[in-house]
Amino acid sequence: MAENLEDLIVEQRPSRFEKAVLAQFDGTDAWAWQPDAQVDVLERWCLGLGAMVQLGARSLVDLDLPEQRELIDEGYALTVAGCDTVQTAIDKALGGQKMRLSQSWLHAWCLQSADPEERRQFRKVMQGLSRDQGGA
């Protein structure tokens, strides 16, 4: 079985997110406003943001890997465009769902953290968006 494993490997082109991560590892600032982000935290942020904008409050459990990669790329594109773009995209998504940010799963997901430091910058963004909507 193991001898046939090599035949099963399917090469994929890196996503935009993966290219940015590789650029960061090469010493390039892929996102100057967030140089201290852990890659896994940034990836989860991008997945959550892409999912909120594209899918609303739908569960991510049943998504396959290509769908997750697409959502990560969507969230990454919004993130590097800046906080105003993130806010506009989230407001539009929430408006379509007729729900407030403080009631959404994204708000709860973003603010939860066993280690507050690892999500500090993303928490600030979401807390600001929540305050702007009159939330807690």
N, C-alpha and C positions, 0 to 999 in steps of 0.2 A: 504494500500500500504506500509506504513512505517513498519508495523509489519512483512512483508515478506523480508525486505531489508537484513537482516542477511543471508538469504539463498542465496543471490546473490553475497556475498563476495567470491572472489577467491584469496587464498593466493598465493603469488609469492615468490620464493627464491630471496634474495637480489642480485643485480648485483655486479660485482667486484667494480664498482664505489661506490655503496651504502654501501658496506662493508667497504671501505676505509673511507667514511664519518662517518660511525658509529665508526670506530676506532679512528678518530680524536676527536669525541665527548667524547670518553672514555679516552682522554688524551694522546693518542698515536700519534706520528708524522707519519702520513701516507705518507707524501712527505716532507722530510726534507728541500729540496731546496725551498719550497713554503709554509711556515707555516702560512703566513698571508692571504692566498687566501680566499675570501668569497666562500662558498659552491656553491651558485647559479652562481657565475662568473666562477668557476672552471668547473661546469657542462656544462655551455654554451660553454666554451673553448673546453672541451672534445667532445661535440656534433659537434661543428664546425670543429675541427681537424679530427675526425672520418669521418665526411661527406666528407671533402675535399679528404681524402685518398681513401675512398670507392666509392664515388659517383661523384667526381669532382665538377663542378659548378651547379649540379642539385639542384633544389629547395627542401627545407626540409618540405614545407607546407603539402605535401600529405603523409608524413610518419606516420605510426601508432606507438603507444607507444612501442611495442616490437622492431621495427626497430630503433627507437630513442635510446632505451636502449642499443642495440647492438653497435650503433655508439658511444655512450658515453663510453662504455667499451673499444672500439677500441682506441678512443682518449685518454682515461685515461692510457691504457697500453703504448702508445707511450710517453705520458707526463712523466710518472714515469721512463721511460727508459732514459730520459735525452734529453738535447737540441740537441745533435748530432743526435740522433735517430729521433727526431721531424723534424730536417732539412732534413735528408735523405728521410724520408717518404714524406714530402711536395715536395721536389725536384723531386722525382719519380712520384708523382701524377701530378705535373705541367708539367713535361716532357711528360707524356702520353697525356696531353691535349694540348700541344704545346702553353702554355701561361706563362707569367711572373707573379711572385707573386704580383707585384705592380698593376697588372691589374685584379687580382682575387677578387672574393667576400669575400674570407676569410681575405685577407689583410684589406679591407675596414671594414669588420665586427669587426675585432680584434682591430683596432685603434680607432673606434668610442666609445665614452663613455661620458655620461653626467658628470661623476665624474672620472677624470683621475686616481686618487689614487686606485680605486678598480680594475683596470686592469693594473696597472703599470708594473708588472713583465711580463705579457703576451705581453704587448705592446713592451717591450724591446726585447723579443724573435722575434716577427714579424718584428720589425724595423731592427734588425740585419740580419734577413734572407733577407729582401728587399735590404738592403745595399750590402750584399754579391752578389746579383743578378744584381747589378748596378741600382737598382730602387731608387726612391726618399726617 
